[in-house]
Amino acid sequence: MRTRKPVPVHNLKVSRKGKVKKRSVLWRMRRAFYLIALVMTVGAAGLVYVLGQIELPVDPRVAETLDQTSFICASEVQVNCNASNAMAQLHGTEDRVVVTYEELPDILRQAVVAAEDRDFFEHDGVDPVGIGRAAYSDIRGRAVRQGGSTITQQYVKQEYLSSEQSLTRKIKEAAMALKLEQQISKKEILTRYLNTVYFGRGAYGVQAASRAWFKHDIEGLDAGEAAFLAGLLRNPTGADPYRGAEALKEAERRRRLVLQAMTEEGYITRTERSMLLDRTMNPLDPTVELGDRFIKPPPKASTLGEAVKGKEWGSEYFAEHVRKWLVKEFGSDDVYGGGLKVYTTIDLGMQKAAYEAVTTTLNQDGDPAGSIVAINDQGQVKAMMGGTDFDTTQLNLATGTQGGGLGRQPGSIFKVFALADAVRKGYSLQSVLPSPPKIEIPDPVCRDEEGKTWNVRGGPGGSSSLVTATKGSINTVFAQLMSRLGPDKVLQTAKDMGVSAPELAPFCALVLGGGEVSVLDMAAGYSTLANSGVAKAPIVVTRVEFPDGRVIDYAADEEEVLTPDQANRVTFALEQVVAGGTGAAANIGRPAAGKTGTTQNNADAWFVGYTPTLTAAVWMGYPQGLIPMTDVHGIEVQGGTFPAEMWKKFMTAATADVESGAFPELDDEQLAAGETLDPELGKTSVVAGGSVQNGVPATTVPPSTTPSSTAPQGTTPRSTTPQYTVPRSTAPQSTVPQTTAPQTTVPQTTAPPTTVPQTTAAPPTTAAQTAAATGSRDAAGGGPDN
C-alpha cells in the first residue's frame, strides 16, 4: 500500500483552534512569484534603459525641409504668388504647399482629431486608454474603426520608420513618440503631420489635398469636406468616387464615419451631420452641375499643373519656356520641390491679343501656322504665341530650336541689320546705290562653295537711296551693301542687337534671308531700335522668391549697340516701310516702324515692327518644313499680307489703352549725316513715294541735300523714266546708264525744286511686283517681298 508523502512543515500552519492545516497554493508558490516579479522588474528596467537609448534620427526642433510645389505667376501678380493666383504649378512626385498651424481651419483640426486620435491634446505621445478603446470599438463593430497609434506615432512612423509590421518597430515607434512630444509642441506635431501625409491624387499635405479634391484652399473647407479628407488619412486610395461604384461607396462610408465621430465629440450637431450627409458624392448624378459636385474631377497629369491660366490663349508655351529656364537656372530639385514663387513678364491681355490676331487671320482648315512674340521697352517678353494646342504638340514656334522645332529663314527682315551696320560705320541713309532688276556680285567673299558668282534679282532699275531700298525691300541694293560691309560684320551687328541664333553663319545671302532664326530672336533684335540703340536681352522672369526668404530680382542686361541718333535714323527708314512701303498693311495710325520678309518660294513670311514702347515679331509658315504658301485664302503669302495684318491686329489691341509715344524727330542735318557709299552717286533726301516721321508726311527736299551737278542723286525719276526702267544692255548691270535721262534731276516743270513730285514716284508695291515678274525668288537667300 502506497504511503502519502509527508507535507513539509513550512507548508503547514496552525489555526487558532490548534488545528494543523496545509497553506494555500499562493503561499506554496511564493518563491516562483518572487522570481517572476524579479524578472519582470529587471526586464522593465532593461526595457526602460533600451527605450532610453532610442534616439530620434534628427533634431525635431529643426523642422525638416519638405518638397514643395513651385508657382509661376503672370505679370498681373506682383506679390504673394500662390496656388490660387498662379498661372502654372511645378512639382515632382509630391505636390505640396506647406501651411502653418494658424492656417489650419478649426473644422479640419477637429475632423482629424475625431477620426484619428481623440485624446491627442491630453496624452504624452502614446495612449493606452485609446488603444483599449480602439480595440473595444473594433471588436464591437461600433463607430469608426480606430487604430491604436496616436497622431504622434503616425507622424513618427511616417517620418522616421518603415511600414514593417513587427514588435520591434512598434516599440521604437512608441519610444520615439514619447521623446518627440518632450521636444516639440502638440501644435507643431499636428501641423507637420498634416503637411506631410499623403491624401491621394498626388497630393501631399492638406493644402494640396484640398485643391486636388475640392479645387479650393483649406480656408474654404466645410465640415463635410474636412471629414472626407480626415477619412483618407489611414488609406488614401480606393475612395475616389470617379473610379466606380465601389470607390463611391467607400468614399461615402468614410465621410459618414468621420462625421459620426465629430458628432460624438460635440464638434457638430446631429442636424448638421444629417444635412452634410444629404449632399451626394456621386459624380454621375444628373441633378448636380459639374461645378457643384462635392468632389471635383481628378486633376490631369501635366508638368505645368492641371489648369494653366490663359491656356485658351496658348499661355502653356510661355509657361513651358519659363519652366525650362528655371531648371537651367536653379536645377530640378529647387524647381520641382523648392517651393519657388516665380513672377513672370507675361501680360495675359497681350497674350490673348496675340492668340486672337493669329487665329482670326489663319482660320481655315489647312492654313499655315503663325507665331507672335512681343517685348516691351524693358526687355520683358509680354506675349509669346507659340502654338494653339499644347496638349497635342509642345513644339514652341516662337523659340525655334530652343522650343524643339526648326529655325526659320528670316527673309528680308534681316536687311535691317545690314542697314544698322552701315549707319553704325558712319554711312548715310541717303547714300545712293544702283538698283537694277538683277546684279552680279563679283566679291570673292560672296561666291558659293563651288566658286560661282552671287547673282541676285529684285530691283526697280535706276538707283535708290538706302531709305528707298528699305521701303521697297530692294534686293540688289542690299546685296551690294552686304558686299561692301562684309557678312561677318553685319552678322556681328545682328548678334549685338539681340539675335542669338547659334546656327547663323557669315555669308552674303544672309542679308536676303539665308540662315535660320526664331521669332523671339527677331523681336529682340528689332527692340534694340525701339530702345534707341540699347540692346536689352529678353527676360521672362522678374523675380524669384524662396521659402527661406531669399529673393532674386531680374532685369534685362543692357548694352548700347547704336547711338540714339544712329538707331533713330534706322527707325526713320523703317517708318517709311509702314507708312507706304511693303508693310503698309501694318499701319496702325500711330508712330510705328517695321520690315516685311518673305523667303524663297514663299515658305516663310514675316513682319517685325515696333512702336516706341513695344516690339512685336510675326511669323507664319508650315512647322513641318519649307512648304510654299502660294495659295492661302486665294493669295500668295508675302510679309506684307497676312503677317502685316496680324501685326496690325495685335498692336492695335495691345496699345489701345496706353500712350505709346512718338519717335524722336530728326532734322535735315541728322538725316543727311554720314559718308556716301558711292561717291559717283552721292546722296539724296528724296524717298520714292514720299517720306514720313511719326506718321506725318514730310514732302520737302532739304536745301542741304539738293542734288548737285557733279554727284547724281539718283532717286527722283523724270515722269518719262519710271524707277523700274531696266538698264540698257550696253551698260553693266551694276551701273546706272548715263545715256538715259538723268535719274537725279527733279523735274522743274511739274514741281518747285524743293518738292518731291508725287505723281512720278513708283507705287509702293512696284519694286516687289517687278521683282516677282523677273523671278526674284531665284536669288540666293530669297527675294523682295510685299
Beta strands, then each sheet from edge to edge (+ up, - down):
strand 1: 12-14
strand 2: 20-22
strand 3: 70-73
strand 4: 88-90
strand 5: 341-344
strand 6: 369-376
strand 7: 381-385
strand 8: 432-434
strand 9: 438-441
strand 10: 454-457
strand 11: 463-465
strand 12: 534-536
strand 13: 541-545
strand 14: 551-553
strand 15: 558-560
strand 16: 593-598
strand 17: 604-610
strand 18: 614-621
strand 19: 691-693
strand 20: 696-698
sheet 1: 1+ 2-
sheet 2: 4+ 3- 5- 13+ 14-
sheet 3: 7+ 6- 18+ 17- 16+
sheet 4: 8+ 11-
sheet 5: 9+ 10-
sheet 6: 12+ 15-
sheet 7: 19+ 20-
end
